[in-house]
Amino acid sequence: MSSLWRNLHLSRAITAAAADFFALQPRQTLALCSDRRGFCINPNRQCSGKRYNVPPSAEFVARVSGIPTMAKLPYQDTAEGLDAAFVGVPIDTGTSNRPGARFGPRQIRVESAMLRAYNSGTRAAPYESLLVADIGDVNVNVYDLKDTCKRIREAYRKIVATGCIPLTMGGDHTIAYPILQAVAEKHGPVGLIHVDAHADTSDVVLGEKIGHGTPFRRCVEEGLLDCKRVVQIGLRGSGYSADSYEWSRAQGFRVVQVEECWFKSLAPLMDEVRNQMGKGPVYLSFDIDALDPGFAPGTGTPEIAGLTPIQGVEIIRGCRGLNLVGCDLVEVSPPYDTTGNTALTGANLLFEMLCVLPKIKYY
């Protein structure tokens, strides 16, 4: 009798083990190239032996499940050990019109659940190339913009000191100033590709020198930019003077007004921009209001007749080969983004930025 019970228990154990094996086979297959946290690379690709963080595929894990980190990447507290990191700066204290950009990083993360591991257009494989994670948000002071800038600067000093490239989710465009302070401390004056409806080079607005309309004036004053390697793309709208971009040109910036972009591919422009930037360090700053509000209505200072999402992607893909040392996507305002499309567009543009960083592998 005892032998019969042993055989019965053994049979049940084998059956259960087999059932578990086949039920979990996709997850086990994925884990063949995983890191210790279970984030892994595509099982159809050959593994390099290096451990990377890769989002769980929606083939096996529902998009609506889990904590909404950027692209469903793992979260870690610091940039230590990372090649690139997504980081949020949730402020709109520097905004001059419609508020709400403080909620931008959160909504971009939610919409980023649609992202997959590979770039079908360029065949970039970022998660087989770089160790990437979401390192959360800078702890900003929503009551004090100057203190917030100090907090951002200190946070980014720590990030860039590790050798990690920050991919920032804004937040209003004020954040570019303290970020570039930290970046320039490490790399020296940097080239800048600034995609925006506005030049953001005002001196004083309502008596204040720090706000989302002034960051690049402050950067020039502090020597953070290599002015011969600065291009501003998509500028448009009514102005406070007949030539709103005179100051930019006087510094040596290349100004590409939106009228120069209408009805055409921007790939030829980016060929010229790459030559202008050369081999030196470059920072990419992309204000979502560069896009026409018909495509991206969820922003604080919309201007009609803007760039298309296709042109936005062309600009970012045109940065491939540059020595990018940081990128940002700013001014997503969820309260004015009733469909979520602005945040979704922002998430995709951030993914495109990841896909053009140095050392990215392409198939």
Helices and strands as residue ranges (DSSP letters): H 2-31, G 70-72, E 84-89, G 101-103, H 104-111, G 112-114, G 126-128, E 132-137, H 145-161, E 165-170, G 173-175, H 176-187, E 190-195, H 215-221, E 225-235, H 246-251, E 254-257, G 258-260, H 267-277, E 281-287, G 288-290, H 309-317, E 323-330, G 334-336, H 341-354
